[in-house]
Amino acid sequence: MISEQTLEQLTTAIANHGLGDNAISQLRQAFAGVRLTFCLLDEMEASLPFREYEGFSLFLVGASDHCLGLTRHLEKAVGVVIAAA
């Protein structure tokens, strides 16, 4: 499960450091307990983001019945997709 606090810390880190190669590496180290995936927003097709920010959106990845998929429920989230705008 991903907490609201962890999501806020992740959002702050992205807002402060961007999504360049070096920043992504630092995010992976700082949030080692969270599954992070990076992509472009248009690669998420018609999916609605969990949260939208200037320059990026966050999608939550949930795991139910041993299958990964997007979720809108923070309490079911096991990972985050960070989609650059």
Chimera marker file (.cmm) of the C-alpha trace (Angstrom):
<marker_set name="trace">
<marker id="1" x="0.000" y="0.000" z="0.000" r="1" g="1" b="0" radius="0.5"/>
<marker id="2" x="1.147" y="3.523" z="-0.767" r="1" g="1" b="0" radius="0.5"/>
<marker id="3" x="0.363" y="6.198" z="1.787" r="1" g="1" b="0" radius="0.5"/>
<marker id="4" x="-0.852" y="9.720" z="1.087" r="1" g="1" b="0" radius="0.5"/>
<marker id="5" x="2.369" y="10.969" z="2.709" r="1" g="1" b="0" radius="0.5"/>
<marker id="6" x="4.533" y="8.919" z="0.329" r="1" g="1" b="0" radius="0.5"/>
<marker id="7" x="2.572" y="10.206" z="-2.656" r="1" g="1" b="0" radius="0.5"/>
<marker id="8" x="3.001" y="13.799" z="-1.455" r="1" g="1" b="0" radius="0.5"/>
<marker id="9" x="6.755" y="13.292" z="-0.979" r="1" g="1" b="0" radius="0.5"/>
<marker id="10" x="7.019" y="11.785" z="-4.463" r="1" g="1" b="0" radius="0.5"/>
<marker id="11" x="5.073" y="14.680" z="-5.970" r="1" g="1" b="0" radius="0.5"/>
<marker id="12" x="7.262" y="17.236" z="-4.202" r="1" g="1" b="0" radius="0.5"/>
<marker id="13" x="10.443" y="15.497" z="-5.375" r="1" g="1" b="0" radius="0.5"/>
<marker id="14" x="9.227" y="15.488" z="-8.993" r="1" g="1" b="0" radius="0.5"/>
<marker id="15" x="8.151" y="19.136" z="-8.808" r="1" g="1" b="0" radius="0.5"/>
<marker id="16" x="11.557" y="20.122" z="-7.382" r="1" g="1" b="0" radius="0.5"/>
<marker id="17" x="13.840" y="17.990" z="-9.584" r="1" g="1" b="0" radius="0.5"/>
<marker id="18" x="11.863" y="17.211" z="-12.761" r="1" g="1" b="0" radius="0.5"/>
<marker id="19" x="11.926" y="13.952" z="-14.693" r="1" g="1" b="0" radius="0.5"/>
<marker id="20" x="15.356" y="13.938" z="-16.336" r="1" g="1" b="0" radius="0.5"/>
<marker id="21" x="17.495" y="10.786" z="-16.320" r="1" g="1" b="0" radius="0.5"/>
<marker id="22" x="19.379" y="11.820" z="-13.182" r="1" g="1" b="0" radius="0.5"/>
<marker id="23" x="16.161" y="12.762" z="-11.370" r="1" g="1" b="0" radius="0.5"/>
<marker id="24" x="14.526" y="9.443" z="-12.256" r="1" g="1" b="0" radius="0.5"/>
<marker id="25" x="17.520" y="7.568" z="-10.857" r="1" g="1" b="0" radius="0.5"/>
<marker id="26" x="17.302" y="9.594" z="-7.642" r="1" g="1" b="0" radius="0.5"/>
<marker id="27" x="13.554" y="8.961" z="-7.383" r="1" g="1" b="0" radius="0.5"/>
<marker id="28" x="14.084" y="5.208" z="-7.722" r="1" g="1" b="0" radius="0.5"/>
<marker id="29" x="16.646" y="5.318" z="-4.897" r="1" g="1" b="0" radius="0.5"/>
<marker id="30" x="14.604" y="7.585" z="-2.626" r="1" g="1" b="0" radius="0.5"/>
<marker id="31" x="11.415" y="5.555" z="-3.114" r="1" g="1" b="0" radius="0.5"/>
<marker id="32" x="12.936" y="2.085" z="-3.334" r="1" g="1" b="0" radius="0.5"/>
<marker id="33" x="9.898" y="0.518" z="-1.647" r="1" g="1" b="0" radius="0.5"/>
<marker id="34" x="7.514" y="1.817" z="-4.317" r="1" g="1" b="0" radius="0.5"/>
<marker id="35" x="7.222" y="0.385" z="-7.818" r="1" g="1" b="0" radius="0.5"/>
<marker id="36" x="7.787" y="3.339" z="-10.120" r="1" g="1" b="0" radius="0.5"/>
<marker id="37" x="7.154" y="3.367" z="-13.860" r="1" g="1" b="0" radius="0.5"/>
<marker id="38" x="7.908" y="6.318" z="-16.115" r="1" g="1" b="0" radius="0.5"/>
<marker id="39" x="6.296" y="7.130" z="-19.461" r="1" g="1" b="0" radius="0.5"/>
<marker id="40" x="4.783" y="9.919" z="-21.522" r="1" g="1" b="0" radius="0.5"/>
<marker id="41" x="1.217" y="10.965" z="-20.833" r="1" g="1" b="0" radius="0.5"/>
<marker id="42" x="0.034" y="10.073" z="-24.335" r="1" g="1" b="0" radius="0.5"/>
<marker id="43" x="1.177" y="6.482" z="-23.727" r="1" g="1" b="0" radius="0.5"/>
<marker id="44" x="-1.526" y="6.134" z="-21.068" r="1" g="1" b="0" radius="0.5"/>
<marker id="45" x="-4.180" y="6.447" z="-23.809" r="1" g="1" b="0" radius="0.5"/>
<marker id="46" x="-7.693" y="7.022" z="-22.409" r="1" g="1" b="0" radius="0.5"/>
<marker id="47" x="-6.857" y="6.275" z="-18.771" r="1" g="1" b="0" radius="0.5"/>
<marker id="48" x="-7.729" y="8.991" z="-16.281" r="1" g="1" b="0" radius="0.5"/>
<marker id="49" x="-4.890" y="10.022" z="-13.969" r="1" g="1" b="0" radius="0.5"/>
<marker id="50" x="-5.248" y="9.701" z="-10.218" r="1" g="1" b="0" radius="0.5"/>
<marker id="51" x="-3.777" y="13.189" z="-9.888" r="1" g="1" b="0" radius="0.5"/>
<marker id="52" x="-2.640" y="15.806" z="-12.411" r="1" g="1" b="0" radius="0.5"/>
<marker id="53" x="0.119" y="18.359" z="-11.913" r="1" g="1" b="0" radius="0.5"/>
<marker id="54" x="1.870" y="20.846" z="-14.134" r="1" g="1" b="0" radius="0.5"/>
<marker id="55" x="4.156" y="18.815" z="-16.380" r="1" g="1" b="0" radius="0.5"/>
<marker id="56" x="3.176" y="15.325" z="-15.156" r="1" g="1" b="0" radius="0.5"/>
<marker id="57" x="0.332" y="13.097" z="-13.998" r="1" g="1" b="0" radius="0.5"/>
<marker id="58" x="0.237" y="10.197" z="-11.547" r="1" g="1" b="0" radius="0.5"/>
<marker id="59" x="-1.545" y="6.915" z="-12.126" r="1" g="1" b="0" radius="0.5"/>
<marker id="60" x="-1.845" y="4.258" z="-9.424" r="1" g="1" b="0" radius="0.5"/>
<marker id="61" x="-1.072" y="0.610" z="-10.063" r="1" g="1" b="0" radius="0.5"/>
<marker id="62" x="-3.060" y="-1.882" z="-8.031" r="1" g="1" b="0" radius="0.5"/>
<marker id="63" x="-2.770" y="-5.620" z="-7.616" r="1" g="1" b="0" radius="0.5"/>
<marker id="64" x="-5.913" y="-7.652" z="-7.227" r="1" g="1" b="0" radius="0.5"/>
<marker id="65" x="-6.304" y="-11.343" z="-7.879" r="1" g="1" b="0" radius="0.5"/>
<marker id="66" x="-2.565" y="-11.467" z="-8.674" r="1" g="1" b="0" radius="0.5"/>
<marker id="67" x="-3.033" y="-9.198" z="-11.690" r="1" g="1" b="0" radius="0.5"/>
<marker id="68" x="-1.652" y="-5.671" z="-12.059" r="1" g="1" b="0" radius="0.5"/>
<marker id="69" x="-3.843" y="-2.866" z="-13.365" r="1" g="1" b="0" radius="0.5"/>
<marker id="70" x="-4.637" y="0.777" z="-12.834" r="1" g="1" b="0" radius="0.5"/>
<marker id="71" x="-6.683" y="1.718" z="-9.788" r="1" g="1" b="0" radius="0.5"/>
<marker id="72" x="-8.232" y="4.893" z="-8.446" r="1" g="1" b="0" radius="0.5"/>
<marker id="73" x="-7.952" y="3.653" z="-4.841" r="1" g="1" b="0" radius="0.5"/>
<marker id="74" x="-4.841" y="4.693" z="-2.930" r="1" g="1" b="0" radius="0.5"/>
<marker id="75" x="-5.333" y="1.924" z="-0.363" r="1" g="1" b="0" radius="0.5"/>
<marker id="76" x="-5.033" y="-0.698" z="-3.145" r="1" g="1" b="0" radius="0.5"/>
<marker id="77" x="-1.993" y="0.882" z="-4.812" r="1" g="1" b="0" radius="0.5"/>
<marker id="78" x="1.300" y="-1.006" z="-5.015" r="1" g="1" b="0" radius="0.5"/>
<marker id="79" x="2.961" y="1.248" z="-7.575" r="1" g="1" b="0" radius="0.5"/>
<marker id="80" x="2.853" y="4.564" z="-9.377" r="1" g="1" b="0" radius="0.5"/>
<marker id="81" x="3.064" y="5.424" z="-13.057" r="1" g="1" b="0" radius="0.5"/>
<marker id="82" x="4.588" y="8.866" z="-13.530" r="1" g="1" b="0" radius="0.5"/>
<marker id="83" x="3.527" y="10.207" z="-16.920" r="1" g="1" b="0" radius="0.5"/>
<marker id="84" x="5.321" y="13.274" z="-18.249" r="1" g="1" b="0" radius="0.5"/>
<marker id="85" x="3.150" y="15.747" z="-20.140" r="1" g="1" b="0" radius="0.5"/>
<link id1="1" id2="2" r="1" g="1" b="0" radius="0.2"/>
<link id1="2" id2="3" r="1" g="1" b="0" radius="0.2"/>
<link id1="3" id2="4" r="1" g="1" b="0" radius="0.2"/>
<link id1="4" id2="5" r="1" g="1" b="0" radius="0.2"/>
<link id1="5" id2="6" r="1" g="1" b="0" radius="0.2"/>
<link id1="6" id2="7" r="1" g="1" b="0" radius="0.2"/>
<link id1="7" id2="8" r="1" g="1" b="0" radius="0.2"/>
<link id1="8" id2="9" r="1" g="1" b="0" radius="0.2"/>
<link id1="9" id2="10" r="1" g="1" b="0" radius="0.2"/>
<link id1="10" id2="11" r="1" g="1" b="0" radius="0.2"/>
<link id1="11" id2="12" r="1" g="1" b="0" radius="0.2"/>
<link id1="12" id2="13" r="1" g="1" b="0" radius="0.2"/>
<link id1="13" id2="14" r="1" g="1" b="0" radius="0.2"/>
<link id1="14" id2="15" r="1" g="1" b="0" radius="0.2"/>
<link id1="15" id2="16" r="1" g="1" b="0" radius="0.2"/>
<link id1="16" id2="17" r="1" g="1" b="0" radius="0.2"/>
<link id1="17" id2="18" r="1" g="1" b="0" radius="0.2"/>
<link id1="18" id2="19" r="1" g="1" b="0" radius="0.2"/>
<link id1="19" id2="20" r="1" g="1" b="0" radius="0.2"/>
<link id1="20" id2="21" r="1" g="1" b="0" radius="0.2"/>
<link id1="21" id2="22" r="1" g="1" b="0" radius="0.2"/>
<link id1="22" id2="23" r="1" g="1" b="0" radius="0.2"/>
<link id1="23" id2="24" r="1" g="1" b="0" radius="0.2"/>
<link id1="24" id2="25" r="1" g="1" b="0" radius="0.2"/>
<link id1="25" id2="26" r="1" g="1" b="0" radius="0.2"/>
<link id1="26" id2="27" r="1" g="1" b="0" radius="0.2"/>
<link id1="27" id2="28" r="1" g="1" b="0" radius="0.2"/>
<link id1="28" id2="29" r="1" g="1" b="0" radius="0.2"/>
<link id1="29" id2="30" r="1" g="1" b="0" radius="0.2"/>
<link id1="30" id2="31" r="1" g="1" b="0" radius="0.2"/>
<link id1="31" id2="32" r="1" g="1" b="0" radius="0.2"/>
<link id1="32" id2="33" r="1" g="1" b="0" radius="0.2"/>
<link id1="33" id2="34" r="1" g="1" b="0" radius="0.2"/>
<link id1="34" id2="35" r="1" g="1" b="0" radius="0.2"/>
<link id1="35" id2="36" r="1" g="1" b="0" radius="0.2"/>
<link id1="36" id2="37" r="1" g="1" b="0" radius="0.2"/>
<link id1="37" id2="38" r="1" g="1" b="0" radius="0.2"/>
<link id1="38" id2="39" r="1" g="1" b="0" radius="0.2"/>
<link id1="39" id2="40" r="1" g="1" b="0" radius="0.2"/>
<link id1="40" id2="41" r="1" g="1" b="0" radius="0.2"/>
<link id1="41" id2="42" r="1" g="1" b="0" radius="0.2"/>
<link id1="42" id2="43" r="1" g="1" b="0" radius="0.2"/>
<link id1="43" id2="44" r="1" g="1" b="0" radius="0.2"/>
<link id1="44" id2="45" r="1" g="1" b="0" radius="0.2"/>
<link id1="45" id2="46" r="1" g="1" b="0" radius="0.2"/>
<link id1="46" id2="47" r="1" g="1" b="0" radius="0.2"/>
<link id1="47" id2="48" r="1" g="1" b="0" radius="0.2"/>
<link id1="48" id2="49" r="1" g="1" b="0" radius="0.2"/>
<link id1="49" id2="50" r="1" g="1" b="0" radius="0.2"/>
<link id1="50" id2="51" r="1" g="1" b="0" radius="0.2"/>
<link id1="51" id2="52" r="1" g="1" b="0" radius="0.2"/>
<link id1="52" id2="53" r="1" g="1" b="0" radius="0.2"/>
<link id1="53" id2="54" r="1" g="1" b="0" radius="0.2"/>
<link id1="54" id2="55" r="1" g="1" b="0" radius="0.2"/>
<link id1="55" id2="56" r="1" g="1" b="0" radius="0.2"/>
<link id1="56" id2="57" r="1" g="1" b="0" radius="0.2"/>
<link id1="57" id2="58" r="1" g="1" b="0" radius="0.2"/>
<link id1="58" id2="59" r="1" g="1" b="0" radius="0.2"/>
<link id1="59" id2="60" r="1" g="1" b="0" radius="0.2"/>
<link id1="60" id2="61" r="1" g="1" b="0" radius="0.2"/>
<link id1="61" id2="62" r="1" g="1" b="0" radius="0.2"/>
<link id1="62" id2="63" r="1" g="1" b="0" radius="0.2"/>
<link id1="63" id2="64" r="1" g="1" b="0" radius="0.2"/>
<link id1="64" id2="65" r="1" g="1" b="0" radius="0.2"/>
<link id1="65" id2="66" r="1" g="1" b="0" radius="0.2"/>
<link id1="66" id2="67" r="1" g="1" b="0" radius="0.2"/>
<link id1="67" id2="68" r="1" g="1" b="0" radius="0.2"/>
<link id1="68" id2="69" r="1" g="1" b="0" radius="0.2"/>
<link id1="69" id2="70" r="1" g="1" b="0" radius="0.2"/>
<link id1="70" id2="71" r="1" g="1" b="0" radius="0.2"/>
<link id1="71" id2="72" r="1" g="1" b="0" radius="0.2"/>
<link id1="72" id2="73" r="1" g="1" b="0" radius="0.2"/>
<link id1="73" id2="74" r="1" g="1" b="0" radius="0.2"/>
<link id1="74" id2="75" r="1" g="1" b="0" radius="0.2"/>
<link id1="75" id2="76" r="1" g="1" b="0" radius="0.2"/>
<link id1="76" id2="77" r="1" g="1" b="0" radius="0.2"/>
<link id1="77" id2="78" r="1" g="1" b="0" radius="0.2"/>
<link id1="78" id2="79" r="1" g="1" b="0" radius="0.2"/>
<link id1="79" id2="80" r="1" g="1" b="0" radius="0.2"/>
<link id1="80" id2="81" r="1" g="1" b="0" radius="0.2"/>
<link id1="81" id2="82" r="1" g="1" b="0" radius="0.2"/>
<link id1="82" id2="83" r="1" g="1" b="0" radius="0.2"/>
<link id1="83" id2="84" r="1" g="1" b="0" radius="0.2"/>
<link id1="84" id2="85" r="1" g="1" b="0" radius="0.2"/>
</marker_set>
